[in-house]
Amino acid sequence: MVKKRKVPERKCIITNEMKPKKDLIRIVRNKEGEVFVDPTGKKNGRGAYLSRDMDVILQAEKSNVLNRHLNTEVSPSVYEDLKKMIVGKANEK
């Protein structure tokens, strides 16, 4: 019998839903305090996860939830990168 590998799940900080890691976008704050989108999900640092959904991104931007989760000021460019990822994904379908 082949053992099925466990799919790593993470919680979206907006919807509080547990989803497979690959269905979420990871935002990272590294030791230097830089905040950026981590498409690989493997970079070092404190991570927060958001669903790949424009409504979720907009809600995160409005509520400053990332600032709280990452204990730092999240620049608008991070949200721009997130929106580009969502729009890019929508166009691929």
Wavefront OBJ file of the C-alpha trace (Angstrom):
o trace
v 0.000 0.000 0.000
v 1.391 3.373 -1.018
v 1.104 5.947 1.720
v -0.569 9.115 0.498
v 1.551 12.133 1.301
v -0.043 14.674 3.564
v -0.799 17.913 1.736
v 0.501 20.839 3.792
v -2.354 23.164 4.680
v -2.280 26.747 5.855
v -4.925 29.150 7.070
v -5.915 32.242 5.098
v -5.642 35.178 7.504
v -8.786 36.770 6.064
v -11.221 33.883 5.602
v -9.714 31.637 8.325
v -10.150 28.696 5.957
v -7.618 25.893 5.924
v -6.493 25.289 2.357
v -3.665 23.433 0.636
v -0.557 25.614 0.734
v -0.392 25.824 -3.077
v -3.877 27.418 -3.199
v -2.693 30.311 -1.053
v -0.264 33.186 -1.595
v 2.477 33.628 0.995
v 3.642 37.050 2.099
v 6.921 37.118 4.018
v 8.749 39.486 6.355
v 12.426 38.576 6.537
v 14.975 39.409 9.251
v 15.802 42.688 7.532
v 12.166 43.704 7.839
v 11.469 43.568 4.104
v 7.996 42.411 3.164
v 7.405 40.692 -0.166
v 5.273 38.123 -1.940
v 6.865 34.668 -1.876
v 5.617 32.704 -4.909
v 7.749 29.658 -3.957
v 6.515 29.538 -0.361
v 10.028 28.601 0.743
v 11.725 31.856 1.710
v 12.899 32.380 5.271
v 10.943 34.673 7.517
v 7.564 35.202 9.080
v 4.838 34.237 6.638
v 1.170 35.039 6.305
v -1.164 33.380 3.823
v -3.968 34.848 1.719
v -6.430 33.072 -0.557
v -5.921 33.608 -4.292
v -8.982 35.815 -4.491
v -9.162 39.510 -5.351
v -11.833 40.145 -2.684
v -9.548 38.664 -0.039
v -6.593 40.788 -1.196
v -8.701 43.960 -1.155
v -10.040 43.125 2.292
v -6.506 42.515 3.584
v -5.403 45.849 2.159
v -8.343 47.689 3.718
v -8.052 46.095 7.157
v -4.223 46.226 7.387
v -4.336 42.639 8.620
v -0.866 41.941 7.173
v 0.635 44.734 9.273
v -0.642 42.961 12.378
v 0.384 39.463 11.304
v 3.866 40.462 10.205
v 4.354 43.099 12.924
v 5.502 45.697 10.435
v 4.298 48.287 7.946
v 3.319 46.585 4.687
v 3.947 48.801 1.672
v 1.277 49.325 -1.020
v 3.623 47.729 -3.568
v 3.126 44.352 -1.840
v -0.622 44.630 -2.444
v 0.062 45.634 -6.055
v 2.160 42.473 -6.510
v -0.650 40.398 -4.981
v -3.231 41.930 -7.321
v -0.961 41.296 -10.318
v -0.668 37.642 -9.285
v -4.453 37.314 -9.037
v -5.053 39.037 -12.374
v -2.280 36.946 -13.964
v -3.859 33.732 -12.676
v -7.312 34.768 -13.905
v -5.904 35.410 -17.377
v -4.275 31.970 -17.526
v -7.587 30.149 -17.174
l 1 2 3 4 5 6 7 8 9 10 11 12 13 14 15 16 17 18 19 20 21 22 23 24 25 26 27 28 29 30 31 32 33 34 35 36 37 38 39 40 41 42 43 44 45 46 47 48 49 50 51 52 53 54 55 56 57 58 59 60 61 62 63 64 65 66 67 68 69 70 71 72 73 74 75 76 77 78 79 80 81 82 83 84 85 86 87 88 89 90 91 92 93
